[in-house]
Amino acid sequence: MGESPDAASFVEIFNSIKDPRLARTRLHPLSSILMLCLCAVICGADTMMAIERYGHNKIDFLKQWIPFPHGIPSHDTIARVLAKLNPMVLESCFAQWMSDVAQLSEHEVVAIDGKTLCRAWDKHQGREFVHMVSAWANFNRMVLT
């Protein structure tokens, strides 16, 4: 496994979270579950089953960055683990990790693109069109949407 500085930083920061599971039930490392969730959600997964499916489809990619010694956890395991974690602690760790990996280099160019989604108007709820803005930091290989 070729751990990148970004993945090493992720593991180091998220290992500060106390694993709420009993020691005998920790088949999958907490940092592996959290990295799986992060990658899957970034790629559009919006359910626990979608996160599990993403993991099975991308296991070789994921193993390049973080260990999955017992394969991909089931959607039930993912749901149980996430339900026991404090969202404020997760948010704090994520913000710290993003701060570590998203440092812009001097004179870095960030490309910005905006779009208005067609047919996104919702007459029944009186919502406006959906506007999306994405920023690409080439040096960091990072997209912010």
N, CA, C and O atoms as a GROMACS GRO file, in nm:
protein
  580
    1MET      N    1   0.085  -0.117   0.000
    1MET     CA    2   0.000   0.000   0.000
    1MET      C    3   0.089   0.123   0.000
    1MET      O    4   0.168   0.140   0.092
    2GLY      N    5   0.077   0.208  -0.099
    2GLY     CA    6   0.156   0.330  -0.109
    2GLY      C    7   0.082   0.445  -0.047
    2GLY      O    8   0.011   0.517  -0.117
    3GLU      N    9   0.097   0.465   0.083
    3GLU     CA   10   0.023   0.569   0.153
    3GLU      C   11   0.075   0.706   0.116
    3GLU      O   12   0.194   0.733   0.132
    4SER      N   13  -0.011   0.793   0.068
    4SER     CA   14   0.028   0.929   0.032
    4SER      C   15   0.030   1.014   0.158
    4SER      O   16  -0.027   0.975   0.260
    5PRO      N   17   0.096   1.131   0.153
    5PRO     CA   18   0.092   1.220   0.268
    5PRO      C   19  -0.052   1.258   0.305
    5PRO      O   20  -0.083   1.274   0.423
    6ASP      N   21  -0.139   1.272   0.205
    6ASP     CA   22  -0.278   1.306   0.233
    6ASP      C   23  -0.348   1.194   0.310
    6ASP      O   24  -0.420   1.221   0.406
    7ALA      N   25  -0.327   1.070   0.268
    7ALA     CA   26  -0.387   0.956   0.337
    7ALA      C   27  -0.326   0.938   0.475
    7ALA      O   28  -0.398   0.906   0.570
    8ALA      N   29  -0.195   0.958   0.488
    8ALA     CA   30  -0.130   0.946   0.619
    8ALA      C   31  -0.186   1.052   0.713
    8ALA      O   32  -0.213   1.023   0.830
    9SER      N   33  -0.204   1.173   0.663
    9SER     CA   34  -0.261   1.280   0.743
    9SER      C   35  -0.404   1.245   0.784
    9SER      O   36  -0.443   1.268   0.899
   10PHE      N   37  -0.483   1.189   0.693
   10PHE     CA   38  -0.620   1.148   0.721
   10PHE      C   39  -0.622   1.048   0.836
   10PHE      O   40  -0.696   1.065   0.932
   11VAL      N   41  -0.540   0.943   0.825
   11VAL     CA   42  -0.536   0.839   0.928
   11VAL      C   43  -0.494   0.899   1.061
   11VAL      O   44  -0.555   0.871   1.164
   12GLU      N   45  -0.391   0.981   1.060
   12GLU     CA   46  -0.341   1.041   1.184
   12GLU      C   47  -0.449   1.126   1.251
   12GLU      O   48  -0.471   1.115   1.372
   13ILE      N   49  -0.516   1.209   1.174
   13ILE     CA   50  -0.619   1.298   1.231
   13ILE      C   51  -0.741   1.220   1.275
   13ILE      O   52  -0.791   1.240   1.386
   14PHE      N   53  -0.790   1.130   1.191
   14PHE     CA   54  -0.913   1.059   1.226
   14PHE      C   55  -0.890   0.948   1.329
   14PHE      O   56  -0.986   0.901   1.389
   15ASN      N   57  -0.766   0.908   1.350
   15ASN     CA   58  -0.736   0.813   1.458
   15ASN      C   59  -0.750   0.879   1.594
   15ASN      O   60  -0.750   0.810   1.697
   16SER      N   61  -0.762   1.011   1.597
   16SER     CA   62  -0.783   1.079   1.725
   16SER      C   63  -0.927   1.060   1.775
   16SER      O   64  -0.957   1.087   1.891
   17ILE      N   65  -1.015   1.013   1.687
   17ILE     CA   66  -1.153   0.985   1.726
   17ILE      C   67  -1.156   0.854   1.803
   17ILE      O   68  -1.101   0.753   1.759
   18LYS      N   69  -1.220   0.858   1.918
   18LYS     CA   70  -1.233   0.736   1.998
   18LYS      C   71  -1.330   0.642   1.927
   18LYS      O   72  -1.445   0.678   1.899
   19ASP      N   73  -1.283   0.521   1.898
   19ASP     CA   74  -1.368   0.421   1.832
   19ASP      C   75  -1.473   0.374   1.932
   19ASP      O   76  -1.437   0.318   2.035
   20PRO      N   77  -1.602   0.397   1.904
   20PRO     CA   78  -1.707   0.363   2.001
   20PRO      C   79  -1.742   0.214   2.007
   20PRO      O   80  -1.821   0.172   2.092
   21ARG      N   81  -1.684   0.136   1.920
   21ARG     CA   82  -1.718  -0.007   1.916
   21ARG      C   83  -1.642  -0.085   2.023
   21ARG      O   84  -1.535  -0.044   2.067
   22LEU      N   85  -1.699  -0.196   2.063
   22LEU     CA   86  -1.628  -0.288   2.152
   22LEU      C   87  -1.509  -0.343   2.077
   22LEU      O   88  -1.515  -0.364   1.956
   23ALA      N   89  -1.400  -0.366   2.149
   23ALA     CA   90  -1.277  -0.414   2.084
   23ALA      C   91  -1.301  -0.540   2.003
   23ALA      O   92  -1.243  -0.556   1.896
   24ARG      N   93  -1.384  -0.630   2.051
   24ARG     CA   94  -1.407  -0.757   1.980
   24ARG      C   95  -1.488  -0.741   1.852
   24ARG      O   96  -1.496  -0.834   1.772
   25THR      N   97  -1.548  -0.623   1.832
   25THR     CA   98  -1.630  -0.602   1.712
   25THR      C   99  -1.560  -0.515   1.608
   25THR      O  100  -1.621  -0.475   1.510
   26ARG      N  101  -1.434  -0.487   1.629
   26ARG     CA  102  -1.359  -0.397   1.539
   26ARG      C  103  -1.289  -0.474   1.428
   26ARG      O  104  -1.166  -0.479   1.422
   27LEU      N  105  -1.365  -0.533   1.341
   27LEU     CA  106  -1.309  -0.607   1.228
   27LEU      C  107  -1.247  -0.512   1.126
   27LEU      O  108  -1.144  -0.542   1.066
   28HIS      N  109  -1.311  -0.397   1.106
   28HIS     CA  110  -1.266  -0.298   1.009
   28HIS      C  111  -1.213  -0.176   1.084
   28HIS      O  112  -1.280  -0.124   1.172
   29PRO      N  113  -1.092  -0.128   1.049
   29PRO     CA  114  -1.039  -0.008   1.115
   29PRO      C  115  -1.132   0.112   1.093
   29PRO      O  116  -1.186   0.130   0.984
   30LEU      N  117  -1.149   0.192   1.197
   30LEU     CA  118  -1.236   0.309   1.188
   30LEU      C  119  -1.192   0.403   1.076
   30LEU      O  120  -1.275   0.455   1.002
   31SER      N  121  -1.060   0.424   1.063
   31SER     CA  122  -1.012   0.514   0.958
   31SER      C  123  -1.045   0.460   0.819
   31SER      O  124  -1.067   0.539   0.727
   32SER      N  125  -1.047   0.330   0.802
   32SER     CA  126  -1.082   0.271   0.671
   32SER      C  127  -1.230   0.295   0.640
   32SER      O  128  -1.265   0.327   0.527
   33ILE      N  129  -1.314   0.280   0.740
   33ILE     CA  130  -1.457   0.303   0.719
   33ILE      C  131  -1.482   0.450   0.684
   33ILE      O  132  -1.560   0.482   0.594
   34LEU      N  133  -1.414   0.539   0.756
   34LEU     CA  134  -1.434   0.682   0.732
   34LEU      C  135  -1.380   0.725   0.596
   34LEU      O  136  -1.443   0.806   0.527
   35MET      N  137  -1.265   0.672   0.555
   35MET     CA  138  -1.211   0.704   0.422
   35MET      C  139  -1.303   0.651   0.313
   35MET      O  140  -1.327   0.718   0.213
   36LEU      N  141  -1.355   0.530   0.331
   36LEU     CA  142  -1.451   0.474   0.236
   36LEU      C  143  -1.571   0.566   0.223
   36LEU      O  144  -1.614   0.596   0.112
   37CYS      N  145  -1.626   0.611   0.336
   37CYS     CA  146  -1.744   0.699   0.334
   37CYS      C  147  -1.711   0.830   0.263
   37CYS      O  148  -1.789   0.878   0.181
   38LEU      N  149  -1.598   0.887   0.295
   38LEU     CA  150  -1.559   1.014   0.233
   38LEU      C  151  -1.549   1.000   0.081
   38LEU      O  152  -1.608   1.078   0.007
   39CYS      N  153  -1.476   0.901   0.035
   39CYS     CA  154  -1.458   0.882  -0.110
   39CYS      C  155  -1.592   0.854  -0.178
   39CYS      O  156  -1.621   0.909  -0.284
   40ALA      N  157  -1.673   0.768  -0.118
   40ALA     CA  158  -1.800   0.730  -0.178
   40ALA      C  159  -1.895   0.850  -0.187
   40ALA      O  160  -1.960   0.870  -0.290
   41VAL      N  161  -1.903   0.929  -0.081
   41VAL     CA  162  -1.993   1.044  -0.081
   41VAL      C  163  -1.946   1.149  -0.182
   41VAL      O  164  -2.028   1.209  -0.251
   42ILE      N  165  -1.815   1.170  -0.191
   42ILE     CA  166  -1.763   1.263  -0.291
   42ILE      C  167  -1.804   1.219  -0.431
   42ILE      O  168  -1.827   1.301  -0.519
   43CYS      N  169  -1.811   1.088  -0.451
   43CYS     CA  170  -1.847   1.034  -0.583
   43CYS      C  171  -1.997   1.015  -0.600
   43CYS      O  172  -2.041   0.955  -0.698
   44GLY      N  173  -2.076   1.067  -0.507
   44GLY     CA  174  -2.221   1.068  -0.525
   44GLY      C  175  -2.301   0.966  -0.447
   44GLY      O  176  -2.423   0.962  -0.460
   45ALA      N  177  -2.237   0.883  -0.366
   45ALA     CA  178  -2.312   0.785  -0.286
   45ALA      C  179  -2.395   0.859  -0.182
   45ALA      O  180  -2.346   0.948  -0.113
   46ASP      N  181  -2.523   0.821  -0.172
   46ASP     CA  182  -2.610   0.891  -0.077
   46ASP      C  183  -2.685   0.796   0.017
   46ASP      O  184  -2.774   0.838   0.090
   47THR      N  185  -2.648   0.669   0.015
   47THR     CA  186  -2.704   0.572   0.109
   47THR      C  187  -2.591   0.481   0.156
   47THR      O  188  -2.484   0.476   0.095
   48MET      N  189  -2.616   0.410   0.264
   48MET     CA  190  -2.516   0.316   0.314
   48MET      C  191  -2.490   0.204   0.212
   48MET      O  192  -2.377   0.159   0.195
   49MET      N  193  -2.596   0.161   0.146
   49MET     CA  194  -2.579   0.057   0.044
   49MET      C  195  -2.494   0.109  -0.073
   49MET      O  196  -2.413   0.035  -0.128
   50ALA      N  197  -2.514   0.235  -0.109
   50ALA     CA  198  -2.434   0.294  -0.218
   50ALA      C  199  -2.288   0.306  -0.176
   50ALA      O  200  -2.199   0.288  -0.259
   51ILE      N  201  -2.263   0.337  -0.049
   51ILE     CA  202  -2.125   0.344   0.000
   51ILE      C  203  -2.060   0.206  -0.007
   51ILE      O  204  -1.946   0.193  -0.053
   52GLU      N  205  -2.132   0.104   0.036
   52GLU     CA  206  -2.079  -0.033   0.029
   52GLU      C  207  -2.052  -0.073  -0.116
   52GLU      O  208  -1.947  -0.130  -0.148
   53ARG      N  209  -2.147  -0.045  -0.204
   53ARG     CA  210  -2.132  -0.079  -0.346
   53ARG      C  211  -2.011  -0.008  -0.407
   53ARG      O  212  -1.934  -0.068  -0.481
   54TYR      N  213  -1.993   0.121  -0.374
   54TYR     CA  214  -1.877   0.196  -0.420
   54TYR      C  215  -1.748   0.126  -0.373
   54TYR      O  216  -1.655   0.108  -0.450
   55GLY      N  217  -1.746   0.086  -0.247
   55GLY     CA  218  -1.628   0.018  -0.192
   55GLY      C  219  -1.594  -0.108  -0.267
   55GLY      O  220  -1.477  -0.131  -0.298
   56HIS      N  221  -1.693  -0.188  -0.297
   56HIS     CA  222  -1.668  -0.313  -0.372
   56HIS      C  223  -1.618  -0.283  -0.513
   56HIS      O  224  -1.531  -0.353  -0.565
   57ASN      N  225  -1.673  -0.179  -0.575
   57ASN     CA  226  -1.632  -0.144  -0.711
   57ASN      C  227  -1.494  -0.079  -0.716
   57ASN      O  228  -1.426  -0.087  -0.819
   58LYS      N  229  -1.452  -0.014  -0.609
   58LYS     CA  230  -1.327   0.063  -0.608
   58LYS      C  231  -1.225   0.009  -0.507
   58LYS      O  232  -1.135   0.083  -0.466
   59ILE      N  233  -1.237  -0.115  -0.466
   59ILE     CA  234  -1.150  -0.170  -0.362
   59ILE      C  235  -1.002  -0.159  -0.399
   59ILE      O  236  -0.920  -0.127  -0.312
   60ASP      N  237  -0.965  -0.184  -0.521
   60ASP     CA  238  -0.824  -0.175  -0.560
   60ASP      C  239  -0.772  -0.031  -0.546
   60ASP      O  240  -0.661  -0.010  -0.499
   61PHE      N  241  -0.852   0.065  -0.587
   61PHE     CA  242  -0.815   0.205  -0.573
   61PHE      C  243  -0.800   0.241  -0.424
   61PHE      O  244  -0.701   0.301  -0.384
   62LEU      N  245  -0.899   0.204  -0.344
   62LEU     CA  246  -0.899   0.239  -0.202
   62LEU      C  247  -0.779   0.179  -0.128
   62LEU      O  248  -0.721   0.242  -0.041
   63LYS      N  249  -0.744   0.055  -0.164
   63LYS     CA  250  -0.632  -0.013  -0.097
   63LYS      C  251  -0.497   0.053  -0.126
   63LYS      O  252  -0.400   0.028  -0.055
   64GLN      N  253  -0.490   0.136  -0.229
   64GLN     CA  254  -0.367   0.210  -0.256
   64GLN      C  255  -0.340   0.312  -0.146
   64GLN      O  256  -0.225   0.349  -0.122
   65TRP      N  257  -0.446   0.358  -0.079
   65TRP     CA  258  -0.435   0.469   0.014
   65TRP      C  259  -0.452   0.430   0.160
   65TRP      O  260  -0.394   0.492   0.249
   66ILE      N  261  -0.531   0.325   0.185
   66ILE     CA  262  -0.563   0.291   0.324
   66ILE      C  263  -0.596   0.142   0.330
   66ILE      O  264  -0.652   0.087   0.235
   67PRO      N  265  -0.562   0.075   0.441
   67PRO     CA  266  -0.582  -0.070   0.446
   67PRO      C  267  -0.729  -0.111   0.464
   67PRO      O  268  -0.805  -0.046   0.535
   68PHE      N  269  -0.764  -0.218   0.399
   68PHE     CA  270  -0.894  -0.283   0.416
   68PHE      C  271  -0.865  -0.431   0.441
   68PHE      O  272  -0.891  -0.514   0.354
   69PRO      N  273  -0.811  -0.465   0.560
   69PRO     CA  274  -0.764  -0.601   0.586
   69PRO      C  275  -0.872  -0.708   0.576
   69PRO      O  276  -0.841  -0.824   0.549
   70HIS      N  277  -0.996  -0.670   0.596
   70HIS     CA  278  -1.106  -0.768   0.587
   70HIS      C  279  -1.206  -0.729   0.479
   70HIS      O  280  -1.324  -0.762   0.488
   71GLY      N  281  -1.158  -0.659   0.378
   71GLY     CA  282  -1.244  -0.618   0.268
   71GLY      C  283  -1.331  -0.499   0.306
   71GLY      O  284  -1.303  -0.428   0.402
   72ILE      N  285  -1.434  -0.479   0.229
   72ILE     CA  286  -1.526  -0.366   0.248
   72ILE      C  287  -1.631  -0.403   0.352
   72ILE      O  288  -1.691  -0.511   0.345
   73PRO      N  289  -1.653  -0.314   0.450
   73PRO     CA  290  -1.757  -0.344   0.549
   73PRO      C  291  -1.896  -0.340   0.486
   73PRO      O  292  -1.917  -0.275   0.384
   74SER      N  293  -1.990  -0.412   0.547
   74SER     CA  294  -2.128  -0.413   0.497
   74SER      C  295  -2.194  -0.279   0.526
   74SER      O  296  -2.148  -0.202   0.610
   75HIS      N  297  -2.301  -0.253   0.454
   75HIS     CA  298  -2.374  -0.129   0.476
   75HIS      C  299  -2.428  -0.121   0.619
   75HIS      O  300  -2.438  -0.012   0.675
   76ASP      N  301  -2.463  -0.235   0.677
   76ASP     CA  302  -2.510  -0.236   0.815
   76ASP      C  303  -2.399  -0.194   0.911
   76ASP      O  304  -2.423  -0.118   1.005
   77THR      N  305  -2.278  -0.244   0.888
   77THR     CA  306  -2.163  -0.206   0.972
   77THR      C  307  -2.135  -0.057   0.959
   77THR      O  308  -2.115   0.012   1.058
   78ILE      N  309  -2.134  -0.009   0.835
   78ILE     CA  310  -2.109   0.134   0.812
   78ILE      C  311  -2.213   0.217   0.887
   78ILE      O  312  -2.177   0.314   0.954
   79ALA      N  313  -2.340   0.181   0.877
   79ALA     CA  314  -2.448   0.256   0.943
   79ALA      C  315  -2.431   0.252   1.095
   79ALA      O  316  -2.447   0.355   1.161
   80ARG      N  317  -2.400   0.136   1.151
   80ARG     CA  318  -2.383   0.125   1.297
   80ARG      C  319  -2.268   0.212   1.346
   80ARG      O  320  -2.280   0.280   1.448
   81VAL      N  321  -2.157   0.209   1.273
   81VAL     CA  322  -2.040   0.287   1.314
   81VAL      C  323  -2.071   0.436   1.306
   81VAL      O  324  -2.044   0.510   1.401
   82LEU      N  325  -2.125   0.481   1.195
   82LEU     CA  326  -2.154   0.624   1.178
   82LEU      C  327  -2.256   0.674   1.281
   82LEU      O  328  -2.247   0.787   1.328
   83ALA      N  329  -2.353   0.590   1.315
   83ALA     CA  330  -2.456   0.630   1.412
   83ALA      C  331  -2.397   0.653   1.550
   83ALA      O  332  -2.452   0.731   1.628
   84LYS      N  333  -2.286   0.588   1.581
   84LYS     CA  334  -2.225   0.601   1.714
   84LYS      C  335  -2.125   0.716   1.724
   84LYS      O  336  -2.081   0.750   1.834
   85LEU      N  337  -2.089   0.777   1.611
   85LEU     CA  338  -1.989   0.882   1.613
   85LEU      C  339  -2.052   1.019   1.634
   85LEU      O  340  -2.165   1.044   1.592
   86ASN      N  341  -1.978   1.107   1.701
   86ASN     CA  342  -2.024   1.244   1.725
   86ASN      C  343  -2.000   1.326   1.598
   86ASN      O  344  -1.885   1.339   1.555
   87PRO      N  345  -2.105   1.380   1.537
   87PRO     CA  346  -2.088   1.456   1.413
   87PRO      C  347  -1.999   1.579   1.428
   87PRO      O  348  -1.929   1.616   1.334
   88MET      N  349  -2.000   1.641   1.545
   88MET     CA  350  -1.916   1.759   1.566
   88MET      C  351  -1.768   1.721   1.567
   88MET      O  352  -1.684   1.796   1.517
   89VAL      N  353  -1.737   1.605   1.622
   89VAL     CA  354  -1.598   1.557   1.623
   89VAL      C  355  -1.555   1.524   1.480
   89VAL      O  356  -1.444   1.557   1.440
   90LEU      N  357  -1.643   1.460   1.405
   90LEU     CA  358  -1.613   1.429   1.264
   90LEU      C  359  -1.590   1.558   1.185
   90LEU      O  360  -1.495   1.566   1.107
   91GLU      N  361  -1.674   1.657   1.205
   91GLU     CA  362  -1.660   1.784   1.135
   91GLU      C  363  -1.527   1.851   1.169
   91GLU      O  364  -1.459   1.904   1.081
   92SER      N  365  -1.490   1.847   1.296
   92SER     CA  366  -1.365   1.908   1.339
   92SER      C  367  -1.245   1.837   1.276
   92SER      O  368  -1.152   1.902   1.230
   93CYS      N  369  -1.247   1.704   1.275
   93CYS     CA  370  -1.138   1.627   1.214
   93CYS      C  371  -1.130   1.653   1.064
   93CYS      O  372  -1.021   1.669   1.010
   94PHE      N  373  -1.246   1.659   0.998
   94PHE     CA  374  -1.247   1.684   0.854
   94PHE      C  375  -1.189   1.822   0.823
   94PHE      O  376  -1.110   1.837   0.730
   95ALA      N  377  -1.229   1.922   0.901
   95ALA     CA  378  -1.178   2.058   0.880
   95ALA      C  379  -1.026   2.062   0.901
   95ALA      O  380  -0.955   2.129   0.826
   96GLN      N  381  -0.979   1.991   1.002
   96GLN     CA  382  -0.834   1.987   1.027
   96GLN      C  383  -0.762   1.919   0.912
   96GLN      O  384  -0.657   1.966   0.867
   97TRP      N  385  -0.817   1.808   0.863
   97TRP     CA  386  -0.754   1.735   0.752
   97TRP      C  387  -0.752   1.821   0.626
   97TRP      O  388  -0.650   1.829   0.558
   98MET      N  389  -0.865   1.886   0.595
   98MET     CA  390  -0.871   1.971   0.477
   98MET      C  391  -0.770   2.084   0.487
   98MET      O  392  -0.708   2.122   0.388
   99SER      N  393  -0.754   2.138   0.605
   99SER     CA  394  -0.656   2.244   0.626
   99SER      C  395  -0.514   2.193   0.598
   99SER      O  396  -0.432   2.264   0.541
  100ASP      N  397  -0.487   2.069   0.638
  100ASP     CA  398  -0.355   2.010   0.616
  100ASP      C  399  -0.326   1.986   0.468
  100ASP      O  400  -0.214   2.009   0.422
  101VAL      N  401  -0.425   1.939   0.393
  101VAL     CA  402  -0.399   1.899   0.254
  101VAL      C  403  -0.432   2.006   0.151
  101VAL      O  404  -0.394   1.993   0.034
  102ALA      N  405  -0.502   2.110   0.191
  102ALA     CA  406  -0.545   2.209   0.093
  102ALA      C  407  -0.464   2.338   0.099
  102ALA      O  408  -0.514   2.445   0.066
  103GLN      N  409  -0.341   2.327   0.139
  103GLN     CA  410  -0.258   2.447   0.143
  103GLN      C  411  -0.219   2.482   0.000
  103GLN      O  412  -0.160   2.402  -0.072
  104LEU      N  413  -0.253   2.605  -0.040
  104LEU     CA  414  -0.221   2.650  -0.176
  104LEU      C  415  -0.076   2.692  -0.182
  104LEU      O  416  -0.021   2.750  -0.089
  105SER      N  417  -0.014   2.661  -0.294
  105SER     CA  418   0.123   2.706  -0.314
  105SER      C  419   0.122   2.852  -0.356
  105SER      O  420   0.018   2.904  -0.397
  106GLU      N  421   0.235   2.917  -0.347
  106GLU     CA  422   0.244   3.056  -0.388
  106GLU      C  423   0.212   3.068  -0.537
  106GLU      O  424   0.261   2.989  -0.618
  107HIS      N  425   0.132   3.165  -0.573
  107HIS     CA  426   0.091   3.191  -0.712
  107HIS      C  427   0.005   3.079  -0.770
  107HIS      O  428  -0.002   3.066  -0.893
  108GLU      N  429  -0.058   3.001  -0.687
  108GLU     CA  430  -0.143   2.892  -0.735
  108GLU      C  431  -0.265   2.950  -0.807
  108GLU      O  432  -0.325   3.047  -0.761
  109VAL      N  433  -0.299   2.890  -0.920
  109VAL     CA  434  -0.417   2.929  -0.995
  109VAL      C  435  -0.530   2.834  -0.960
  109VAL      O  436  -0.513   2.712  -0.960
  110VAL      N  437  -0.646   2.890  -0.930
  110VAL     CA  438  -0.764   2.810  -0.901
  110VAL      C  439  -0.867   2.841  -1.010
  110VAL      O  440  -0.911   2.955  -1.024
  111ALA      N  441  -0.904   2.738  -1.086
  111ALA     CA  442  -1.002   2.755  -1.193
  111ALA      C  443  -1.142   2.746  -1.133
  111ALA      O  444  -1.170   2.656  -1.053
  112ILE      N  445  -1.229   2.838  -1.171
  112ILE     CA  446  -1.365   2.841  -1.119
  112ILE      C  447  -1.463   2.829  -1.235
  112ILE      O  448  -1.447   2.893  -1.339
  113ASP      N  449  -1.565   2.744  -1.215
  113ASP     CA  450  -1.665   2.720  -1.318
  113ASP      C  451  -1.802   2.725  -1.252
  113ASP      O  452  -1.820   2.668  -1.144
  114GLY      N  453  -1.897   2.792  -1.314
  114GLY     CA  454  -2.032   2.799  -1.260
  114GLY      C  455  -2.134   2.751  -1.362
  114GLY      O  456  -2.115   2.765  -1.482
  115LYS      N  457  -2.242   2.694  -1.311
  115LYS     CA  458  -2.348   2.643  -1.397
  115LYS      C  459  -2.483   2.665  -1.330
  115LYS      O  460  -2.493   2.665  -1.207
  116THR      N  461  -2.585   2.682  -1.410
  116THR     CA  462  -2.722   2.680  -1.362
  116THR      C  463  -2.784   2.554  -1.422
  116THR      O  464  -2.785   2.536  -1.544
  117LEU      N  465  -2.837   2.468  -1.335
  117LEU     CA  466  -2.893   2.342  -1.382
  117LEU      C  467  -3.027   2.365  -1.450
  117LEU      O  468  -3.116   2.429  -1.394
  118CYS      N  469  -3.042   2.311  -1.569
  118CYS     CA  470  -3.165   2.324  -1.644
  118CYS      C  471  -3.277   2.245  -1.575
  118CYS      O  472  -3.253   2.140  -1.515
  119ARG      N  473  -3.396   2.297  -1.583
  119ARG     CA  474  -3.515   2.232  -1.528
  119ARG      C  475  -3.505   2.208  -1.377
  119ARG      O  476  -3.566   2.114  -1.326
  120ALA      N  477  -3.429   2.291  -1.306
  120ALA     CA  478  -3.414   2.274  -1.162
  120ALA      C  479  -3.517   2.357  -1.084
  120ALA      O  480  -3.516   2.357  -0.961
  121TRP      N  481  -3.603   2.427  -1.155
  121TRP     CA  482  -3.704   2.510  -1.092
  121TRP      C  483  -3.810   2.420  -1.029
  121TRP      O  484  -3.856   2.325  -1.092
  122ASP      N  485  -3.848   2.449  -0.904
  122ASP     CA  486  -3.952   2.373  -0.834
  122ASP      C  487  -4.067   2.467  -0.804
  122ASP      O  488  -4.064   2.541  -0.706
  123LYS      N  489  -4.170   2.465  -0.890
  123LYS     CA  490  -4.284   2.556  -0.875
  123LYS      C  491  -4.360   2.531  -0.744
  123LYS      O  492  -4.405   2.625  -0.679
  124HIS      N  493  -4.374   2.404  -0.707
  124HIS     CA  494  -4.454   2.368  -0.590
  124HIS      C  495  -4.394   2.419  -0.460
  124HIS      O  496  -4.467   2.456  -0.368
  125GLN      N  497  -4.262   2.420  -0.450
  125GLN     CA  498  -4.198   2.466  -0.326
  125GLN      C  499  -4.139   2.606  -0.341
  125GLN      O  500  -4.077   2.658  -0.248
  126GLY      N  501  -4.158   2.668  -0.457
  126GLY     CA  502  -4.112   2.804  -0.479
  126GLY      C  503  -3.962   2.819  -0.476
  126GLY      O  504  -3.910   2.925  -0.438
  127ARG      N  505  -3.890   2.715  -0.515
  127ARG     CA  506  -3.744   2.721  -0.513
  127ARG      C  507  -3.692   2.780  -0.642
  127ARG      O  508  -3.754   2.767  -0.748
  128GLU      N  509  -3.579   2.844  -0.632
  128GLU     CA  510  -3.512   2.903  -0.746
  128GLU      C  511  -3.436   2.796  -0.824
  128GLU      O  512  -3.433   2.679  -0.786
  129PHE      N  513  -3.377   2.839  -0.933
  129PHE     CA  514  -3.291   2.749  -1.008
  129PHE      C  515  -3.173   2.706  -0.921
  129PHE      O  516  -3.134   2.778  -0.829
  130VAL      N  517  -3.119   2.590  -0.949
  130VAL     CA  518  -3.002   2.542  -0.876
  130VAL      C  519  -2.877   2.595  -0.945
  130VAL      O  520  -2.857   2.573  -1.065
  131HIS      N  521  -2.794   2.663  -0.869
  131HIS     CA  522  -2.668   2.716  -0.921
  131HIS      C  523  -2.554   2.638  -0.855
  131HIS      O  524  -2.555   2.616  -0.734
  132MET      N  525  -2.457   2.596  -0.935
  132MET     CA  526  -2.343   2.522  -0.883
  132MET      C  527  -2.214   2.593  -0.921
  132MET      O  528  -2.200   2.644  -1.032
  133VAL      N  529  -2.121   2.596  -0.827
  133VAL     CA  530  -1.990   2.654  -0.853
  133VAL      C  531  -1.886   2.550  -0.812
  133VAL      O  532  -1.893   2.494  -0.703
  134SER      N  533  -1.789   2.526  -0.899
  134SER     CA  534  -1.680   2.435  -0.869
  134SER      C  535  -1.548   2.510  -0.881
  134SER      O  536  -1.532   2.596  -0.968
  135ALA      N  537  -1.454   2.477  -0.794
  135ALA     CA  538  -1.320   2.535  -0.800
  135ALA      C  539  -1.220   2.420  -0.808
  135ALA      O  540  -1.229   2.325  -0.730
  136TRP      N  541  -1.126   2.429  -0.901
  136TRP     CA  542  -1.023   2.326  -0.921
  136TRP      C  543  -0.888   2.384  -0.886
  136TRP      O  544  -0.842   2.478  -0.949
  137ALA      N  545  -0.824   2.327  -0.782
  137ALA     CA  546  -0.688   2.367  -0.744
  137ALA      C  547  -0.594   2.264  -0.805
  137ALA      O  548  -0.576   2.156  -0.750
  138ASN      N  549  -0.534   2.298  -0.918
  138ASN     CA  550  -0.451   2.204  -0.994
  138ASN      C  551  -0.334   2.150  -0.911
  138ASN      O  552  -0.309   2.030  -0.912
  139PHE      N  553  -0.263   2.237  -0.840
  139PHE     CA  554  -0.147   2.195  -0.763
  139PHE      C  555  -0.184   2.089  -0.661
  139PHE      O  556  -0.109   1.994  -0.640
  140ASN      N  557  -0.302   2.104  -0.597
  140ASN     CA  558  -0.346   2.010  -0.493
  140ASN      C  559  -0.432   1.898  -0.547
  140ASN      O  560  -0.470   1.807  -0.472
  141ARG      N  561  -0.463   1.903  -0.677
  141ARG     CA  562  -0.551   1.802  -0.738
  141ARG      C  563  -0.680   1.790  -0.658
  141ARG      O  564  -0.720   1.680  -0.620
  142MET      N  565  -0.745   1.904  -0.632
  142MET     CA  566  -0.862   1.904  -0.547
  142MET      C  567  -0.973   1.986  -0.612
  142MET      O  568  -0.949   2.096  -0.663
  143VAL      N  569  -1.096   1.932  -0.609
  143VAL     CA  570  -1.214   2.003  -0.657
  143VAL      C  571  -1.300   2.037  -0.539
  143VAL      O  572  -1.327   1.952  -0.454
  144LEU      N  573  -1.342   2.161  -0.532
  144LEU     CA  574  -1.437   2.205  -0.430
  144LEU      C  575  -1.565   2.244  -0.502
  144LEU      O  576  -1.562   2.324  -0.595
  145THR      N  577  -1.678   2.188  -0.461
  145THR     CA  578  -1.806   2.216  -0.524
  145THR      C  579  -1.900   2.281  -0.427
  145THR      O  580  -2.013   2.313  -0.462
   0.00000   0.00000   0.00000
